[in-house]
């Protein structure tokens, strides 16, 4: 029985939805933290950031469930032991970050003393985390949660860069099938 040459359509779709969502979130988060916007615009941007963040979180959960029930393609037989360990380690770090970053953002919102409701895409009310929202001195924890959210995001940039560079290395230098397995535009 030969190994599957590509991921299936569901895995590929979830990968790229999550990837585009993360890129969007990183750019939007950086913009919100460093650029000046009128208050109404800032409110809209924060609501959009929360909406896309929850969407990414839900897509990651779906991706993990899919991965648990659908075997991915086998590693290329030419992979060295180090390449296999590096790939597995990077993927574990990415999955961990993709779960922790939105959860930390959700904690920030839940700890905010302003109690501004989150309404996903202006349509769906999203609750605060009840165990955090009901803390008596939650405002004191909010800056800590903001730092965790930001540091995780910045740290994840490095892992994403390595992930992209590794895929490009495999495609352009090693001329193997790694990028083709996940890229819908390459057959």
N, C-alpha and C positions, 0 to 999 in steps of 0.2 A: 504494500500500500504506500503510495507516494505522498509526500507532505503537500499540504495546500500551498500554492504559490502566492496567494493574496489573502488579505483579510476579507471577510464578507462585507456586503454593502452596509449592513447596520453598524458594524464596528468602524468602517471608514467614515460613514456619515457622522456618527457620534464623535469620532476623533476630530474631524474638521469643524464641527459645530462648537466643540469645546475649545479647540485651538483659536478659532476666530473670536469666540467670546472672551477668552483670556487676553488676547492681544488688545481687543477693544477695551476691556476693563483696566488693563495696565495703562494704556494711553489716557483713558478718561480719568482714572484715579490720580495719575501724575498731574494732569491738567487741573483737576479740582484742587489739588494740594499746592500747586505752584502759581497758578494764574489767577488774576482778579476777574471776577464776574459779578454782575449785579445780583442782588439777593434772590430775585425771582428766578434768574437763570441758574444760579447755584442750587436752589431747591430742586429745580427740574433735573439738573445733572445728577444730583444725589439720588433722586428717585429712580432715574434711569440706571445709575450704577448699581443700586440695590436690586432692581429688576433683572438686569443681565447677570448679576452675581448669583441670584437665586436660580436663574435658568441654568447657569453653568453648574451649580451644585447639583441640581436635579439631573442634568445630563451626565454628570460624573457618576452619580449613583446608578443610573441606567447602564452606563458603560461598564461599571464594575459588576453589575448583575449579569450583563451580557457576557463579559469576559469569564465569569465564573461558570457559565453554562455553555460556552462555545470556545472550543480550543483554538488558540491563535496558530498561525503558520509556524512551523518549526524554524529554528535558527538555521541560517545558511551553514552547510557542512564545513565551509572554510573558516568559519568564526573560530578564533582562538578562545581558550578558556577565559582569558582576561577580557576579551570583547563581550563574551556572554555575561560575565559578572558585571561589567560596566553597564551594559544595556539593561540588565535586570535591576541593578541599583538605581540607575537614572529613572527607569519607569516607576519603581517603588517611590522614589522621592517626588516625582511628578504627581502620582496619585495622592500621596499624602498631602502635598501642597494644595492640590485641587480640592481637597476636602477641607483642610484647615483654614485656608485663606477666606473662603466665603463664610465658614463658621465663625471665624474671628470678626469678620465684618458684621455678621448678624449679632454677635456679642456687643460690638460697638453701638449698634442701633438700640439694642435692648438696654444698655447701660446709660444711654443718653438721658440727661435730666430734662430734656425738652419734650420727651415722649411724642415725637412726631411720628404719626403712623406711616407705615410702609404700605404703598399701594402699587402692586406690580403692574407696570405698563398702564397705570392710571385706571385699572379695572379690578384687580384682585387684591383684597386686603390680605396682608401677610402679618402674622402675629410676631410679637417680640418673644424672646425666650423667657418663659414665665419665671423660671428660677433666678434669672438675672434681673428682669424688670421689676421684681418685687423686693429686691435688696434695699435695705434702709439707706445705705450710703453708697448707692451705685455710681454716683457722679465721680467719686474718688477713683473708681476702677476704670472709668471710660478712657482716660489717657493711656493706661497700660494696654487695654484692648486695641486702641488705635495704633500703638507702637507695634504690637504683635502682628496686626493686620498688615501694616506697612512693611515691616522687616521681612515677613514671610513673602510678600509680593516682590520685594527687591531681590531677595535671595533666590526666588524661583526664576527670575530673569536669567540668572547664571545657568541654571539647570536647563532651561528652555534653549538658551544659546548653544549649550553642549549638545542637546538633542538634535537641533537643526544642523549644527556643524557635522555631527556624526552621520546623519542621513545624507548630507551633501558629500562627505568623504566617501561613503560607500557607493554613492551613485557616480561621482565624477572621477574618483581616484581608484577605487577598487573595482568599479564597473560590475557590481553585483546587483541582486534583485531587491535589496532592502527598501529603497524608496518606492519602487514600483508596487510593493505589497500594500502600501497605504495611500498612495497618490492616485486619485480617481482620474487625473488627466494624463497619466502615463500607463500604457498597456505593455 
